[in-house]
Amino acid sequence: QPPQVAAPRADCGPGSRPEPSIQGRIPAGSDPAGFDCNLKLLSHAGQSGGFKTLRYVDEAGRECAFYDTALLFPTNATNLGGLSIGVKVLDMSDPMNPKETATLTEIPMLTPHESLTLNPKRGLLAAVAGNPATAPGLVSIYDASKDCRHPVLQSTTLSARLGHESGFAPDGKTFYATGTAFQAITAIDVTDPKAPHPIWQGNITSHGLTLSGDGNRAYATDPTGGQLVILDTSEIQARKPNPQAREIARLTWPNASIPQNAIRFSKDGRPYVLEFDEYTGGTTGGGSADSVGAARIIDIADETQPRVVSDLRLQVNQAADHAESAGDPGTLNPAQGYAAHYCNIPTQTDPTIVACSFIASGLRVFDISDLEQPKEVAYYVAPRAPQLENGFDGSNYAMSQPAFAPERREVWYTDGASGFNVLKLDERAWPAAAASTPPRTCVSRRRFNATLRVRKGTRIRKATATLGGKRIRVRRTSRNRRSATVRVALVGRVKSTVRLVIRARLTNGKVVRTVRTYHPCTRRGR
């Protein structure tokens, strides 16, 4: 077990507004405009936020965000900024101007607690009804694959025992609902999302969980024992009759508070888990109010003997400094304060960056290029927003799991008291391989005009185009012709193809589109 020390503090570049005290502390009397270091706000939407922020690019290349609005339903419905309920759907084709296109209001979407999740392979968005303890296992599933701006409800069924958190097998065929306060995990077959049905009921205590790429391992967090639990779920994944999950290992660590969830990733082919705790050891009355679990990286190369490699912590999370900060805005509520809640990575293969919601300390970003010596590289503390959620003291309530648009160096997250934020990380702070290291060096090799033509006598009123989900400029060349200048280039990991979508609305009201696929890169020197 390495020494549990704070990560080196971020070195803030020009234009930053550094926080006023030790790393992570925002004392009374701080600037109400908030603070930022190597992160700039691009846009904002909504009046409240919950526990998950998700990004998805659908089959047509449209880019969307999904986020829940409830820290505790129905308090968000009384937000002074206006009605704010359900799961919000945003069109992110222009990240500078997110546009709300839908609100999902099935009961599990009104009160998903921490269970809102997305399977990117199938475009399924799901949640189980939950609350701070647990709730009856009502599950809703939506399909966002065809048009992410308008997810289509597939089913709402009482298919789980209890609900609080959740997880999806990567193939999108099994949804796991966890009961957290009880020994209750339900594995639900969603091969047909219109007819989900339970296939396993586990008497295991689990807060959140994620699955390995093949679905044969679950990485669960036990909030009562302060542990990471590794489960063999291969029988469930294989759909064996009367399947069972077998426990492989458990691991705890100093100052474990309430383990929240864990994400498996690999670095140079070696498997690890990013685990993160919520709150402090005193939140549930069983430990010290100054024992902050924060987050850590765990080596699982020997899955029977997992070991902690390093911790992701702030100086204010250290016991003495945490005690010194008692009484600061946001610290009187045991479900807020200076602690972690959710973390995320932009890729599960060779990630070099982690973003975490650190509640009253705002959003924090860490460089994990060296897994044994993570360092903070950026943070964003939202402007003061007095609301019911934060007791009207204006403190940050950053609880959501962040999402990434790595090709644009963007991080998306919500603050419980103020809503959805799109942030851009300074290029100097973004690790070189944060969008994942490409297996070969590529260069742009194609620049040309792609043209959409319609039949003679028909006129185009308006046209739009996206390349790989990103909006590009469209030019008018004649009444029945529009052209888009296409630069087919690589950003991040090599992709075999990139999709161009040109969509036009005609003067007669009809909509036509063309979809083309191009190869983005070639080996340098060819």
ROVEX-735040 format. One record per residue (C-alpha): residue number from 1; residue in three letters; x, y, z. Coordinates in steps of 0.5 Angstrom, whole numbers. Example, Ala and Ser with C-alpha at 12.3 -4.5 7.8 and 13.67 -1.06 7.14 Angstrom:
[node 1 'ALA' [25 -9 16]]
[node 2 'SER' [27 -2 14]]
This chain:
[node 1 'GLN' [0 0 0]]
[node 2 'PRO' [3 7 -2]]
[node 3 'PRO' [3 13 2]]
[node 4 'GLN' [-4 16 2]]
[node 5 'VAL' [-1 23 0]]
[node 6 'ALA' [-4 29 -4]]
[node 7 'ALA' [-3 29 -12]]
[node 8 'PRO' [2 35 -14]]
[node 9 'ARG' [-2 41 -15]]
[node 10 'ALA' [-4 44 -22]]
[node 11 'ASP' [1 49 -25]]
[node 12 'CYS' [-4 54 -27]]
[node 13 'GLY' [-3 57 -34]]
[node 14 'PRO' [-4 64 -36]]
[node 15 'GLY' [-11 66 -36]]
[node 16 'SER' [-13 62 -30]]
[node 17 'ARG' [-16 64 -24]]
[node 18 'PRO' [-13 60 -18]]
[node 19 'GLU' [-17 58 -12]]
[node 20 'PRO' [-15 62 -6]]
[node 21 'SER' [-13 57 -1]]
[node 22 'ILE' [-10 50 0]]
[node 23 'GLN' [-11 45 -6]]
[node 24 'GLY' [-19 44 -6]]
[node 25 'ARG' [-21 48 -1]]
[node 26 'ILE' [-26 54 -2]]
[node 27 'PRO' [-27 58 4]]
[node 28 'ALA' [-32 63 6]]
[node 29 'GLY' [-31 69 3]]
[node 30 'SER' [-28 66 -4]]
[node 31 'ASP' [-30 70 -10]]
[node 32 'PRO' [-37 68 -12]]
[node 33 'ALA' [-35 68 -20]]
[node 34 'GLY' [-31 61 -18]]
[node 35 'PHE' [-24 59 -20]]
[node 36 'ASP' [-21 55 -26]]
[node 37 'CYS' [-14 53 -28]]
[node 38 'ASN' [-13 50 -35]]
[node 39 'LEU' [-20 49 -36]]
[node 40 'LYS' [-25 54 -39]]
[node 41 'LEU' [-32 54 -39]]
[node 42 'LEU' [-35 54 -46]]
[node 43 'SER' [-42 53 -45]]
[node 44 'HIS' [-47 52 -40]]
[node 45 'ALA' [-55 49 -40]]
[node 46 'GLY' [-60 47 -34]]
[node 47 'GLN' [-61 49 -27]]
[node 48 'SER' [-59 43 -23]]
[node 49 'GLY' [-55 36 -24]]
[node 50 'GLY' [-55 29 -22]]
[node 51 'PHE' [-50 24 -22]]
[node 52 'LYS' [-49 22 -29]]
[node 53 'THR' [-46 26 -35]]
[node 54 'LEU' [-46 21 -42]]
[node 55 'ARG' [-44 23 -49]]
[node 56 'TYR' [-46 19 -55]]
[node 57 'VAL' [-45 19 -62]]
[node 58 'ASP' [-51 16 -66]]
[node 59 'GLU' [-51 12 -72]]
[node 60 'ALA' [-52 18 -77]]
[node 61 'GLY' [-46 22 -73]]
[node 62 'ARG' [-50 26 -69]]
[node 63 'GLU' [-47 28 -62]]
[node 64 'CYS' [-51 28 -56]]
[node 65 'ALA' [-51 29 -48]]
[node 66 'PHE' [-55 26 -43]]
[node 67 'TYR' [-55 28 -36]]
[node 68 'ASP' [-60 27 -30]]
[node 69 'THR' [-62 33 -26]]
[node 70 'ALA' [-64 30 -19]]
[node 71 'LEU' [-59 29 -13]]
[node 72 'LEU' [-65 28 -9]]
[node 73 'PHE' [-72 27 -13]]
[node 74 'PRO' [-77 31 -12]]
[node 75 'THR' [-72 37 -9]]
[node 76 'ASN' [-70 39 -16]]
[node 77 'ALA' [-77 40 -19]]
[node 78 'THR' [-77 46 -14]]
[node 79 'ASN' [-71 49 -17]]
[node 80 'LEU' [-71 57 -17]]
[node 81 'GLY' [-69 57 -24]]
[node 82 'GLY' [-75 54 -26]]
[node 83 'LEU' [-77 47 -27]]
[node 84 'SER' [-72 41 -28]]
[node 85 'ILE' [-74 34 -28]]
[node 86 'GLY' [-72 28 -31]]
[node 87 'VAL' [-66 26 -36]]
[node 88 'LYS' [-64 32 -40]]
[node 89 'VAL' [-62 30 -48]]
[node 90 'LEU' [-58 35 -51]]
[node 91 'ASP' [-56 36 -58]]
[node 92 'MET' [-48 37 -58]]
[node 93 'SER' [-47 39 -65]]
[node 94 'ASP' [-45 45 -63]]
[node 95 'PRO' [-41 45 -56]]
[node 96 'MET' [-42 52 -55]]
[node 97 'ASN' [-49 52 -56]]
[node 98 'PRO' [-52 46 -53]]
[node 99 'LYS' [-60 45 -55]]
[node 100 'GLU' [-65 41 -51]]
[node 101 'THR' [-68 36 -55]]
[node 102 'ALA' [-72 32 -50]]
[node 103 'THR' [-73 30 -43]]
[node 104 'LEU' [-74 23 -41]]
[node 105 'THR' [-80 22 -36]]
[node 106 'GLU' [-81 15 -34]]
[node 107 'ILE' [-81 14 -27]]
[node 108 'PRO' [-74 11 -27]]
[node 109 'MET' [-71 17 -31]]
[node 110 'LEU' [-75 22 -26]]
[node 111 'THR' [-71 19 -20]]
[node 112 'PRO' [-65 14 -23]]
[node 113 'HIS' [-61 16 -17]]
[node 114 'GLU' [-54 14 -19]]
[node 115 'SER' [-56 8 -24]]
[node 116 'LEU' [-57 12 -31]]
[node 117 'THR' [-52 9 -36]]
[node 118 'LEU' [-51 8 -43]]
[node 119 'ASN' [-49 2 -48]]
[node 120 'PRO' [-45 5 -53]]
[node 121 'LYS' [-45 -1 -58]]
[node 122 'ARG' [-52 -1 -58]]
[node 123 'GLY' [-54 6 -56]]
[node 124 'LEU' [-59 3 -50]]
[node 125 'LEU' [-60 8 -45]]
[node 126 'ALA' [-62 5 -38]]
[node 127 'ALA' [-64 7 -31]]
[node 128 'VAL' [-67 3 -25]]
[node 129 'ALA' [-71 7 -20]]
[node 130 'GLY' [-67 9 -14]]
[node 131 'ASN' [-66 14 -8]]
[node 132 'PRO' [-60 14 -3]]
[node 133 'ALA' [-62 8 0]]
[node 134 'THR' [-65 3 -5]]
[node 135 'ALA' [-72 3 -9]]
[node 136 'PRO' [-76 -2 -12]]
[node 137 'GLY' [-73 -5 -18]]
[node 138 'LEU' [-77 -1 -24]]
[node 139 'VAL' [-73 -1 -30]]
[node 140 'SER' [-73 4 -36]]
[node 141 'ILE' [-69 3 -43]]
[node 142 'TYR' [-69 7 -49]]
[node 143 'ASP' [-66 7 -56]]
[node 144 'ALA' [-62 13 -58]]
[node 145 'SER' [-58 9 -64]]
[node 146 'LYS' [-62 12 -69]]
[node 147 'ASP' [-63 19 -67]]
[node 148 'CYS' [-60 21 -60]]
[node 149 'ARG' [-63 27 -60]]
[node 150 'HIS' [-70 23 -59]]
[node 151 'PRO' [-69 17 -55]]
[node 152 'VAL' [-75 12 -56]]
[node 153 'LEU' [-78 8 -50]]
[node 154 'GLN' [-77 1 -51]]
[node 155 'SER' [-80 -1 -44]]
[node 156 'THR' [-81 0 -37]]
[node 157 'THR' [-81 -6 -33]]
[node 158 'LEU' [-81 -9 -26]]
[node 159 'SER' [-75 -13 -28]]
[node 160 'ALA' [-70 -12 -22]]
[node 161 'ARG' [-71 -13 -14]]
[node 162 'LEU' [-68 -6 -12]]
[node 163 'GLY' [-65 0 -15]]
[node 164 'HIS' [-59 5 -14]]
[node 165 'GLU' [-53 4 -18]]
[node 166 'SER' [-52 0 -25]]
[node 167 'GLY' [-48 -3 -30]]
[node 168 'PHE' [-48 -5 -37]]
[node 169 'ALA' [-44 -11 -40]]
[node 170 'PRO' [-40 -8 -46]]
[node 171 'ASP' [-44 -12 -51]]
[node 172 'GLY' [-51 -9 -49]]
[node 173 'LYS' [-54 -15 -47]]
[node 174 'THR' [-54 -15 -40]]
[node 175 'PHE' [-56 -10 -35]]
[node 176 'TYR' [-54 -10 -28]]
[node 177 'ALA' [-58 -7 -23]]
[node 178 'THR' [-55 -6 -16]]
[node 179 'GLY' [-59 -5 -9]]
[node 180 'THR' [-53 -2 -5]]
[node 181 'ALA' [-57 -2 2]]
[node 182 'PHE' [-58 -9 1]]
[node 183 'GLN' [-55 -16 -2]]
[node 184 'ALA' [-59 -15 -8]]
[node 185 'ILE' [-56 -15 -15]]
[node 186 'THR' [-60 -17 -21]]
[node 187 'ALA' [-58 -19 -28]]
[node 188 'ILE' [-63 -17 -33]]
[node 189 'ASP' [-63 -20 -40]]
[node 190 'VAL' [-64 -14 -45]]
[node 191 'THR' [-62 -18 -52]]
[node 192 'ASP' [-69 -15 -53]]
[node 193 'PRO' [-70 -9 -50]]
[node 194 'LYS' [-78 -9 -51]]
[node 195 'ALA' [-78 -15 -47]]
[node 196 'PRO' [-73 -15 -41]]
[node 197 'HIS' [-73 -21 -36]]
[node 198 'PRO' [-68 -22 -30]]
[node 199 'ILE' [-63 -28 -31]]
[node 200 'TRP' [-60 -28 -24]]
[node 201 'GLN' [-61 -25 -17]]
[node 202 'GLY' [-55 -24 -13]]
[node 203 'ASN' [-54 -24 -6]]
[node 204 'ILE' [-48 -19 -6]]
[node 205 'THR' [-48 -12 -3]]
[node 206 'SER' [-46 -8 -9]]
[node 207 'HIS' [-46 0 -10]]
[node 208 'GLY' [-44 1 -17]]
[node 209 'LEU' [-40 -4 -22]]
[node 210 'THR' [-37 -5 -29]]
[node 211 'LEU' [-36 -10 -33]]
[node 212 'SER' [-30 -13 -37]]
[node 213 'GLY' [-30 -12 -44]]
[node 214 'ASP' [-32 -20 -45]]
[node 215 'GLY' [-37 -19 -40]]
[node 216 'ASN' [-34 -25 -35]]
[node 217 'ARG' [-32 -20 -30]]
[node 218 'ALA' [-35 -15 -25]]
[node 219 'TYR' [-32 -10 -21]]
[node 220 'ALA' [-36 -8 -16]]
[node 221 'THR' [-36 -4 -10]]
[node 222 'ASP' [-38 -6 -3]]
[node 223 'PRO' [-40 0 1]]
[node 224 'THR' [-41 -3 8]]
[node 225 'GLY' [-35 -7 8]]
[node 226 'GLY' [-31 -1 4]]
[node 227 'GLN' [-28 -6 -1]]
[node 228 'LEU' [-27 -7 -8]]
[node 229 'VAL' [-30 -14 -10]]
[node 230 'ILE' [-28 -18 -16]]
[node 231 'LEU' [-33 -23 -19]]
[node 232 'ASP' [-33 -28 -24]]
[node 233 'THR' [-40 -27 -28]]
[node 234 'SER' [-38 -32 -34]]
[node 235 'GLU' [-44 -36 -33]]
[node 236 'ILE' [-49 -30 -33]]
[node 237 'GLN' [-45 -28 -39]]
[node 238 'ALA' [-46 -35 -43]]
[node 239 'ARG' [-53 -35 -41]]
[node 240 'LYS' [-52 -42 -37]]
[node 241 'PRO' [-58 -45 -34]]
[node 242 'ASN' [-58 -43 -26]]
[node 243 'PRO' [-52 -38 -27]]
[node 244 'GLN' [-48 -37 -21]]
[node 245 'ALA' [-43 -31 -20]]
[node 246 'ARG' [-36 -33 -16]]
[node 247 'GLU' [-32 -28 -12]]
[node 248 'ILE' [-25 -28 -14]]
[node 249 'ALA' [-22 -23 -9]]
[node 250 'ARG' [-24 -17 -4]]
[node 251 'LEU' [-19 -11 -3]]
[node 252 'THR' [-19 -5 2]]
[node 253 'TRP' [-15 1 4]]
[node 254 'PRO' [-14 6 9]]
[node 255 'ASN' [-19 11 10]]
[node 256 'ALA' [-24 7 6]]
[node 257 'SER' [-31 11 6]]
[node 258 'ILE' [-36 9 2]]
[node 259 'PRO' [-33 6 -5]]
[node 260 'GLN' [-38 8 -10]]
[node 261 'ASN' [-35 5 -17]]
[node 262 'ALA' [-29 2 -21]]
[node 263 'ILE' [-27 2 -28]]
[node 264 'ARG' [-23 -3 -31]]
[node 265 'PHE' [-17 -1 -36]]
[node 266 'SER' [-11 -3 -39]]
[node 267 'LYS' [-4 0 -39]]
[node 268 'ASP' [1 -3 -44]]
[node 269 'GLY' [-3 -9 -44]]
[node 270 'ARG' [-3 -10 -36]]
[node 271 'PRO' [-10 -9 -33]]
[node 272 'TYR' [-12 -4 -27]]
[node 273 'VAL' [-18 -1 -24]]
[node 274 'LEU' [-20 6 -23]]
[node 275 'GLU' [-24 6 -16]]
[node 276 'PHE' [-27 12 -13]]
[node 277 'ASP' [-30 13 -6]]
[node 278 'GLU' [-36 18 -4]]
[node 279 'TYR' [-36 22 2]]
[node 280 'THR' [-32 21 8]]
[node 281 'GLY' [-32 15 14]]
[node 282 'GLY' [-37 19 18]]
[node 283 'THR' [-42 20 13]]
[node 284 'THR' [-46 13 15]]
[node 285 'GLY' [-44 14 22]]
[node 286 'GLY' [-39 8 22]]
[node 287 'GLY' [-32 12 22]]
[node 288 'SER' [-28 19 22]]
[node 289 'ALA' [-31 25 19]]
[node 290 'ASP' [-24 26 17]]
[node 291 'SER' [-23 20 13]]
[node 292 'VAL' [-24 21 6]]
[node 293 'GLY' [-23 15 1]]
[node 294 'ALA' [-22 20 -5]]
[node 295 'ALA' [-20 15 -11]]
[node 296 'ARG' [-14 10 -13]]
[node 297 'ILE' [-11 6 -18]]
[node 298 'ILE' [-11 -2 -17]]
[node 299 'ASP' [-7 -7 -21]]
[node 300 'ILE' [-11 -13 -22]]
[node 301 'ALA' [-6 -17 -26]]
[node 302 'ASP' [-6 -22 -21]]
[node 303 'GLU' [-14 -22 -20]]
[node 304 'THR' [-13 -26 -14]]
[node 305 'GLN' [-9 -21 -10]]
[node 306 'PRO' [-10 -14 -13]]
[node 307 'ARG' [-6 -8 -10]]
[node 308 'VAL' [-7 -1 -10]]
[node 309 'VAL' [-1 3 -14]]
[node 310 'SER' [-3 10 -12]]
[node 311 'ASP' [-8 15 -10]]
[node 312 'LEU' [-12 21 -13]]
[node 313 'ARG' [-13 26 -7]]
[node 314 'LEU' [-13 33 -6]]
[node 315 'GLN' [-9 37 0]]
[node 316 'VAL' [-16 38 3]]
[node 317 'ASN' [-18 31 3]]
[node 318 'GLN' [-12 30 8]]
[node 319 'ALA' [-14 29 15]]
[node 320 'ALA' [-11 35 19]]
[node 321 'ASP' [-13 39 13]]
[node 322 'HIS' [-20 37 12]]
[node 323 'ALA' [-21 38 20]]
[node 324 'GLU' [-18 45 19]]
[node 325 'SER' [-24 46 14]]
[node 326 'ALA' [-30 44 18]]
[node 327 'GLY' [-35 50 17]]
[node 328 'ASP' [-33 52 10]]
[node 329 'PRO' [-39 53 5]]
[node 330 'GLY' [-42 46 3]]
[node 331 'THR' [-38 42 9]]
[node 332 'LEU' [-44 42 14]]
[node 333 'ASN' [-48 37 10]]
[node 334 'PRO' [-45 30 11]]
[node 335 'ALA' [-47 28 4]]
[node 336 'GLN' [-43 34 1]]
[node 337 'GLY' [-36 37 3]]
[node 338 'TYR' [-29 36 1]]
[node 339 'ALA' [-29 29 -2]]
[node 340 'ALA' [-30 25 -8]]
[node 341 'HIS' [-36 22 -12]]
[node 342 'TYR' [-35 20 -19]]
[node 343 'CYS' [-29 19 -24]]
[node 344 'ASN' [-28 17 -31]]
[node 345 'ILE' [-23 16 -36]]
[node 346 'PRO' [-24 18 -44]]
[node 347 'THR' [-21 11 -46]]
[node 348 'GLN' [-20 4 -43]]
[node 349 'THR' [-14 3 -47]]
[node 350 'ASP' [-8 7 -45]]
[node 351 'PRO' [-11 13 -41]]
[node 352 'THR' [-7 18 -39]]
[node 353 'ILE' [-12 23 -36]]
[node 354 'VAL' [-18 22 -31]]
[node 355 'ALA' [-23 27 -29]]
[node 356 'CYS' [-27 27 -22]]
[node 357 'SER' [-32 30 -19]]
[node 358 'PHE' [-30 33 -12]]
[node 359 'ILE' [-36 35 -9]]
[node 360 'ALA' [-35 42 -6]]
[node 361 'SER' [-28 42 -9]]
[node 362 'GLY' [-31 42 -16]]
[node 363 'LEU' [-28 38 -22]]
[node 364 'ARG' [-21 36 -22]]
[node 365 'VAL' [-17 33 -27]]
[node 366 'PHE' [-11 29 -26]]
[node 367 'ASP' [-5 26 -31]]
[node 368 'ILE' [-4 19 -30]]
[node 369 'SER' [1 18 -35]]
[node 370 'ASP' [5 15 -30]]
[node 371 'LEU' [1 11 -26]]
[node 372 'GLU' [5 11 -20]]
[node 373 'GLN' [5 18 -19]]
[node 374 'PRO' [-1 22 -21]]
[node 375 'LYS' [-1 29 -21]]
[node 376 'GLU' [-7 34 -22]]
[node 377 'VAL' [-7 38 -28]]
[node 378 'ALA' [-13 42 -28]]
[node 379 'TYR' [-19 44 -24]]
[node 380 'TYR' [-26 48 -25]]
[node 381 'VAL' [-30 51 -19]]
[node 382 'ALA' [-37 53 -21]]
[node 383 'PRO' [-39 60 -20]]
[node 384 'ARG' [-43 61 -13]]
[node 385 'ALA' [-50 59 -14]]
[node 386 'PRO' [-55 59 -8]]
[node 387 'GLN' [-60 53 -8]]
[node 388 'LEU' [-64 48 -4]]
[node 389 'GLU' [-59 43 -6]]
[node 390 'ASN' [-53 46 -3]]
[node 391 'GLY' [-57 50 3]]
[node 392 'PHE' [-57 56 0]]
[node 393 'ASP' [-49 57 1]]
[node 394 'GLY' [-47 57 -6]]
[node 395 'SER' [-42 52 -5]]
[node 396 'ASN' [-40 47 -11]]
[node 397 'TYR' [-44 41 -11]]
[node 398 'ALA' [-40 37 -16]]
[node 399 'MET' [-43 30 -16]]
[node 400 'SER' [-43 27 -23]]
[node 401 'GLN' [-39 22 -27]]
[node 402 'PRO' [-36 27 -32]]
[node 403 'ALA' [-36 25 -40]]
[node 404 'PHE' [-30 27 -45]]
[node 405 'ALA' [-30 29 -52]]
[node 406 'PRO' [-23 28 -53]]
[node 407 'GLU' [-22 30 -60]]
[node 408 'ARG' [-24 37 -58]]
[node 409 'ARG' [-20 36 -51]]
[node 410 'GLU' [-27 37 -47]]
[node 411 'VAL' [-30 35 -41]]
[node 412 'TRP' [-37 35 -39]]
[node 413 'TYR' [-40 35 -32]]
[node 414 'THR' [-46 37 -28]]
[node 415 'ASP' [-46 41 -22]]
[node 416 'GLY' [-52 39 -17]]
[node 417 'ALA' [-54 46 -16]]
[node 418 'SER' [-53 50 -23]]
[node 419 'GLY' [-53 45 -28]]
[node 420 'PHE' [-49 42 -34]]
[node 421 'ASN' [-42 45 -36]]
[node 422 'VAL' [-38 44 -42]]
[node 423 'LEU' [-30 45 -41]]
[node 424 'LYS' [-24 46 -45]]
[node 425 'LEU' [-18 43 -42]]
[node 426 'ASP' [-11 47 -44]]
[node 427 'GLU' [-7 44 -49]]
[node 428 'ARG' [-1 45 -45]]
[node 429 'ALA' [-5 41 -39]]
[node 430 'TRP' [-8 35 -44]]
[node 431 'PRO' [-3 29 -44]]
[node 432 'ALA' [0 28 -51]]
[node 433 'ALA' [-4 21 -51]]
[node 434 'ALA' [-10 23 -47]]
[node 435 'ALA' [-14 21 -53]]
[node 436 'SER' [-11 14 -53]]
[node 437 'THR' [-4 13 -57]]
[node 438 'PRO' [-5 11 -64]]
[node 439 'PRO' [-2 4 -66]]
[node 440 'ARG' [1 8 -72]]
[node 441 'THR' [3 15 -74]]
[node 442 'CYS' [-2 18 -79]]
[node 443 'VAL' [-3 24 -83]]
[node 444 'SER' [-9 28 -87]]
[node 445 'ARG' [-9 25 -94]]
[node 446 'ARG' [-15 28 -97]]
[node 447 'ARG' [-18 35 -98]]
[node 448 'PHE' [-24 35 -103]]
[node 449 'ASN' [-31 38 -104]]
[node 450 'ALA' [-37 33 -103]]
[node 451 'THR' [-43 35 -106]]
[node 452 'LEU' [-51 34 -105]]
[node 453 'ARG' [-55 34 -111]]
[node 454 'VAL' [-63 34 -112]]
[node 455 'ARG' [-67 33 -118]]
[node 456 'LYS' [-68 39 -123]]
[node 457 'GLY' [-74 43 -121]]
[node 458 'THR' [-73 42 -113]]
[node 459 'ARG' [-69 47 -109]]
[node 460 'ILE' [-65 47 -102]]
[node 461 'ARG' [-68 51 -97]]
[node 462 'LYS' [-62 49 -92]]
[node 463 'ALA' [-57 44 -91]]
[node 464 'THR' [-52 42 -86]]
[node 465 'ALA' [-46 37 -85]]
[node 466 'THR' [-42 33 -80]]
[node 467 'LEU' [-36 29 -81]]
[node 468 'GLY' [-35 24 -75]]
[node 469 'GLY' [-40 27 -71]]
[node 470 'LYS' [-37 34 -72]]
[node 471 'ARG' [-41 40 -75]]
[node 472 'ILE' [-37 42 -82]]
[node 473 'ARG' [-39 48 -86]]
[node 474 'VAL' [-43 48 -92]]
[node 475 'ARG' [-43 52 -98]]
[node 476 'ARG' [-48 54 -103]]
[node 477 'THR' [-46 52 -111]]
[node 478 'SER' [-53 53 -114]]
[node 479 'ARG' [-61 52 -112]]
[node 480 'ASN' [-60 45 -112]]
[node 481 'ARG' [-53 44 -110]]
[node 482 'ARG' [-49 44 -104]]
[node 483 'SER' [-42 43 -102]]
[node 484 'ALA' [-38 41 -96]]
[node 485 'THR' [-31 42 -96]]
[node 486 'VAL' [-28 35 -93]]
[node 487 'ARG' [-21 34 -89]]
[node 488 'VAL' [-21 27 -88]]
[node 489 'ALA' [-16 27 -82]]
[node 490 'LEU' [-14 23 -76]]
[node 491 'VAL' [-15 25 -69]]
[node 492 'GLY' [-13 20 -63]]
[node 493 'ARG' [-14 13 -65]]
[node 494 'VAL' [-14 10 -72]]
[node 495 'LYS' [-21 9 -74]]
[node 496 'SER' [-22 5 -80]]
[node 497 'THR' [-27 10 -83]]
[node 498 'VAL' [-30 16 -82]]
[node 499 'ARG' [-37 18 -84]]
[node 500 'LEU' [-40 24 -87]]
[node 501 'VAL' [-47 26 -87]]
[node 502 'ILE' [-50 32 -91]]
[node 503 'ARG' [-57 33 -90]]
[node 504 'ALA' [-62 38 -93]]
[node 505 'ARG' [-69 41 -92]]
[node 506 'LEU' [-72 42 -99]]
[node 507 'THR' [-77 48 -100]]
[node 508 'ASN' [-83 43 -101]]
[node 509 'GLY' [-81 41 -94]]
[node 510 'LYS' [-78 34 -95]]
[node 511 'VAL' [-71 32 -92]]
[node 512 'VAL' [-66 29 -96]]
[node 513 'ARG' [-59 26 -94]]
[node 514 'THR' [-53 23 -96]]
[node 515 'VAL' [-48 19 -92]]
[node 516 'ARG' [-41 17 -95]]
[node 517 'THR' [-35 13 -91]]
[node 518 'TYR' [-28 15 -92]]
[node 519 'HIS' [-21 12 -90]]
[node 520 'PRO' [-18 18 -85]]
[node 521 'CYS' [-11 16 -85]]
[node 522 'THR' [-5 13 -88]]
[node 523 'ARG' [2 11 -86]]
[node 524 'ARG' [7 17 -86]]
[node 525 'GLY' [11 17 -92]]
[node 526 'ARG' [6 13 -97]]
